[in-house]
Amino acid sequence: MIKYLKRGKNSQVKAEDDSKVRQTVEAIIQDIEARGDVAVREYSRKFDHWDPAEFRLSQADIEAARKSLSAREIEDITFAQKQVRNFAQIQRDSMKDVEVETYPGVILGHKHVPVNAVGCYIPGGKYPLLASAHMSVLTAKVAGVKRIVSTAPPYQGKPHPAIVTAMAMAGADEILVLGGVQAVVAMAVGTKHIAPVDMLVGPGNMFVAEAKRQLYGRVGIDLFAGPTETLVIADDSVDGEMCAVDLLGQAEHGPTSPAILLTNSEKLAKDTLAEIERQLQILPTAEIASQSWAAYGEIIVCDTYEEMLQKADEIASEHVQVMTRDPDYFLANMTNYGALFLGPRTNVSFGDKVIGTNHTLPTNRSARYTGGLWVGKFLKTCTYQKVLTDEASALMGEYCSRLCHMENFAGHGEQANIRVRRYGTRADVPWYQPVPALS
């Protein structure tokens, strides 16, 4: 039996919140489409109190940001980027172009072609999430993207030097200091001063996520990466302190970040609940984490591993921290998750910051149908075909002609018929009325 010791907001309240966000974003998109740079600047002033002479940083600005960091800070960024680059390259190397003779005289293949221009959004208004620069800019670079525009909001009234440095070290071609909906819309639709991109990537708050959703189709997107979610699956092999730390460590992202404990131990559930209350008295980010926990935190108690598995796949969380006696059971059997963190020695923060996997992951149950950002998201798998012999062209033509006849596609059929006439031994195709051949 599955029971809740604590529930978050119900679905109706969440739907009302989503509706307000949707309307706000729609209005901003329409305004920027109509007024371009003027509207972008107005929204930057309104939301970020940021009105620089130029949103794009110069090379001198970038160098100044880098020089303001300590040697240790540069070394730490370098280490993290090395891990992310290494795993992205391993993933890229696993994706092979193919070319195969599938039938005598018929060559089929595919190539992985990088997207030409990508806009990377780096959250940074509340927390300077420089790690997102590694995850988006660097991964796009490994994929071979030609033009990478990277943007982050100002932090405490100015560009954050660590974010700027991380974007530059990752390989961004253009660096903007611009945040929120206005940033992603400007990159997607283009303005007089910001050339449009073909794809938007990167996490963000509910407004940024909604903007990407509404812009999808006009540009590509990585996925719907909204407010951070975490699910901790635990049994009594760990204690309440560990569970509370891992829940609040993600709840601090923002006031709408769900954090859920799923356990088969009622004692652990109660211990975790008490420990969360204790930690919220001392956690420096408790003001935000407490809002998130109050509105979106949940504790669910199950009887068995099987029930936990069923509930976990239903939740389809972005991050899933598994701390049980047999974490590989969930690796083998779970199907809906953004990323798994197996065992108490690892945690979501490792994945967010340094270990090498990408931290831009599916939220809002989209893990049911997509994985997270990775090098393959920046590649278009494009097929091609070649027919090398007259015999193969005529043979494919005969089959194609008959199939077109069944579908009443006369023009398609004639594409096949002309190849039969030109390359085959038959004068025409008797089961089809072809367009007369040109003399």
N, C-alpha and C positions, 0 to 999 in steps of 0.2 A: 504494500500500500504506500502511496506517495502522499505526504502531507507537508504543509507549509508552516514553519515557525514564524516566518516573516514574509510579507508580500510587498511588491512595489506598486507603482501606479497601475490602475487598470487600463485596458486597451482603449476604452472610450476617451479617457482623459488624454492619453497619448495621441489619439487621432485628432483631437481638438488642437493640441499643441502643434502637430504636424501641419494642420490646415493653415494656422496663422503663419508659420514659417514659409509655406508654399506661396501664399499670397504676397508676403513681403519680398521674397526673392523674385517672383514674376515681375513685380513692379520695377525693381532695380534693373533687371535685364532689359526691359522695354525702354527704360530711361537711358541706359548707356548705349543701346542701339541707336536711339534718336539723337543723343547729344554728345556721344563720344567722350573725348578727354575732359570736357567741362564737367560732365556728370561724374566721371571717375574721381576727379579732384574734389568735387563737393562731397561725395560719399567718404572719401579718405579723411576730409576735415571733420565730417560728422561723426564717424565711427571710431577713428583712430587719432583724431586731433593732429593729423599729419598733412602738411602742405608744403613740401619742399619745392625748390625751383625745378628739380628734375627727379622723377621717380627712379630712373635708371642710374646705377652707380657707375662712376668712372673707374678706370684702372687705378688711379691714385687713391680713390675712396677705398677700393678693395685692399690695396697695399697697406693703407693706414689701419684698416681693421685688423689685418693679420699682425702688424707690428704691435698692436695693443695687447695681444695675447702673450702669455708666458710660454717659455719653451716646453714646460710640462703640458700645458693645454694643447699646444700644437702636436706634441707627441701622442697625447690621448686621442685626438681626432684622427691622426695618422693611423694609429693602431686599429681603431674602429673601422675606418675606411678600408684598411687592408683586409679585414675579415669579410666585410660585405662584398668587396670587389672579388675576392677569391671565390666565394660561393657563387656569386653571379656569373663568373667566368666558367666555373664548373658546370653550371646550368646551361650556359650558352654552348659550351662544347658538347653537351649531350644532344643538342638539336642539329641534326645533320640534314644538309641538302641531299635530295635523292634524284637519281635518273636511272630508269629501268626499262629494258625492252620487254613489255608485258605481253606482246604478241609479235610474231615475226614481222619486222618492218614498222612496228609501232613503239614509239618512245614516249614515256610519261615521266614527269618529274615535278618536284616542287623546290622552291627556293624560299629561304627565310629573309624577307626584305625589311630593313628597319623603317619605322615611321620617320618622316623627314623632319618634323618640328614638334617638340613636346614642351608643354608648360607644366612646371613642377611647383605645386603649392606647398610651402613649408609653414606649418602653424607656428606662431610665436608671439601672439598678443599677451597671453597669460603666462605661458612658460616658453622659454626660448628652445624650441625642439630642433636643435641642430642635427639630431640623428636622422630626421626626415630628409635632410639633404643627402646623406649617404644613400638612403633607401631609394630615393627617386632619381636624383641627378646622376649619381654614380652608376646605378643599374641601367639607366638609359644610355649612358656613355659606353658601357660594356656591350650593349646591344648594337651600337653603331649609329645611334641617332645623330643626324648632322647638326641640328640647331636645338639647343636646350635653353629655354628661358626659365629662370628660377626666381620665385618671389616669396617674400615673407613680410609680415606687417612690422611696423616699428615696435621696438620694445622700450618702454619707459621714455618715449619721445625721441628715439633715434635708432638707426640701424644697429642690430645686435652684432657685435664684432665676431663672436664665435659662429653665429649662423652664416654671416657673410663669408667668413673664412672657409667654413665647411662647404658652402656652395661652390666657392672658387676652387678649392682643392679637389672637389668631386668632378669638376670639369664643366660647370655652367658657362655657356657662351654669353648670356646676358643675365644680369642680376638686378632685380627690381626691389625696392622697398615699398611694398603695397600689399594691403591685407584684405581679407574678407571676400564677400561676394564680388565687390568691385574689381578685385584682382583677377579672379577666375573668369569673370565675364569679359574683361578687357583682353585677356589672352585668347579667349575663344572667338570673340567677334572681331577683334582688332579695332584699333583707333588710329588717329593720325600719327601718334608717336609710338604705338605698340603694334608690331606686325602680328597677325593672327597665327596660332599654332594649329596643328592637326589633332592633338590629343592633350587631355588634361589628366594629371595624376597627382596623388598625394592626399593625405588625410586632412580633416578639418572639422569644425564644429557643425552643428545641424544646418546652419545657413549655407556654408560652403558645400556640404554634401548635397543639399537640395539644389543649389545652383548647378552642380555637375549633373544632377539627374535631369534638370530641365534643358541643359545644353547638349545632352547626349543625343547623337544623331547629327547635329551640326558639327560636332567634334567627337572623337572617341574619348572614352574615359577608361581608367583602370578598373574601377569598381565603385560601389557605393560605400565609401569609407566615412561613416559619420562618427559620433561620439564613441569613445573607447568602451568596449565590453569585456568583462572577464568572468569566467566560470571556474571555480575551484571544485574539483572532484576529489574527495578525501574520505579515508576511513580512519579508524583509531590508531593507525600506525604513525600519525602525526598529531600535534596538539593544536589547541585553539589559538595560541600565539602565532604560530606559523601561518595558519589559515587567515587570521585577521590581518596580518602584515600583507599577505598577497592580495587580499580583497581591497584594502584601503590604498595599497600602492597603485591601484588602477582607478579607484573611485576618485582620487585627487585630480584626475584629468579635467573634470568639469562637473557641473551640477546635474548633468543628464547622463552620466556614465553608469550603466548597470553593473553591479557586482553581485555574483550569486554563489552561494555555497551549496553544493550537492553532496550529501553524505548518507551513509547507512548507519551512522552512529548518532543517536539523539544526544548523548553526552557531549560529543564533539561539537554538535550544533549549538548546544547551550553554552558550552565553554567559549566558542568562537563569538557568539553574540555578546557575552560579558566582556570578552577581551577587546572587541571592537569599541564598546563603550569606554573602556579604560584608555585605549590608544587615542581615541578622539579627544581626550582631555590633554594630551601632550603632543600630538602630531602637529608640526608647523603648518601643514596645509589642511588642518581640520575644518576650517571654515567652508571650504569647497567640498571636501570629502564627506562631511556630515550631511550636507544638502543632498549629495548624490546617494549616500547610503539611506537616508530617510525616505527619499522619493523612489529610488530604483533598486535598492538592495533587497535581496531575497535569501532565505535559508530554507532549503527543501530537504526533507528526510525521507529516504527510501528504505526498503527492507533488504534489497539484494543488489548485487552488481548489475544484474540484468535490468532492474528497474532504473538504476542510475544511468546505464547506457541508453535506455529508451528515452529518458527525460533529457539527457545531454544532447542527443540527436534532434530532439524536438526544439530545444533552445537554440541550437546552431550558433553558438557563441563565437565571437571573434578570437579571443584567447581562451584556451582551456589548459589550466594547470592541474595535472593529475598527480596526486600524492596518496597512493594506495600501495598495498603490498605487492600488487601485480599491475603496474602501470601499462605494461605491454598488452594487457587485455584490451584496453581502450584504444591503443595504437592499432591493434589487429581488427577491432570491430566497429569503432566509431566511423561515421561517414560524413557528418556535418560539423565542420569546425574550420576556423581560419588557420590556426597554428596550435600544435600540441606542445606542451612543456612537461616532460615526463620525469617524475621523481622529484623529491624535495631539494636536490642539489642544483636544479635549474629553476628558472622562474621567468615570468613575463618580462621583467625589466631587462634581463640578459638579452632577450630577443628584441626588445625595443631599442636597445642602445649599442650593443657591441658584439654579440656572438656570431653574427654573419647572415642569419636569415632575415628576410625582409619584414618590416613591421607594419607596412600598409596592408591591411587585411579586411576581409568582408565583415560588415556589420548588419544589424537589423535583419538577421536570419538569411542574408544572401549567401552565407556559407553553404546553403542547400544546393546551390548551382554554380558557384565559382570559388576558386582559390584566391590567394592574395596576389599582390604585385610581385612580379619577378621578371627576369630578363625577357622571357617569352611574350610578355604583354606588349613590349615595344616592337615586336616583330610580326609582320604579316606573312603568313604561310601561303605563298602564291604558286599555283600550279601552271604547268605548261605541257604542250604535247607536240610531237613531230611525227609525221608519217613519211617514211623513207622510201617506200617502194610503190610502184603502180599497183601491184597485186594487193597490198594491204589497203590502199586507198579505195580500190574498187570493192573489196570484200566488206570493209566497214561501211562503204556507201550503200551496198545492197541491204545490209541489216538496218542501217539508219533510215533508208527510204521506206521500208516496210513499217518500221515503228512510227515514222511520221504520218504515214497513211492511216494508221489506227487512231492517231490523235487529230486528224484533219488539218495538219499543218502543211499547207501546200508549199509555202516558201522554204520552210525547213527541208521539206522533201526534195525540192529542186537543188538545194545545196549539195545533197547527197547524190542526186541523179547525174548532175554534170560531172562529178568525179567518176561515176560508173562509165559514162560515155567517153570521157577523155582518157581514163587510165585502164578501163576494163576491156574485155573482149566482146562485150555485148553492145549492140547499137543503141538500145534503150532499155527501159525497165517496164515490162508489160503490165505489171499490176498498178502502175501509177501513170497519170497523164502529165508528162513533164511540160514545162515551158519550152517552146521550140528553141533549139540551139541556134545561136547566131551563125550566119554563113560567113 
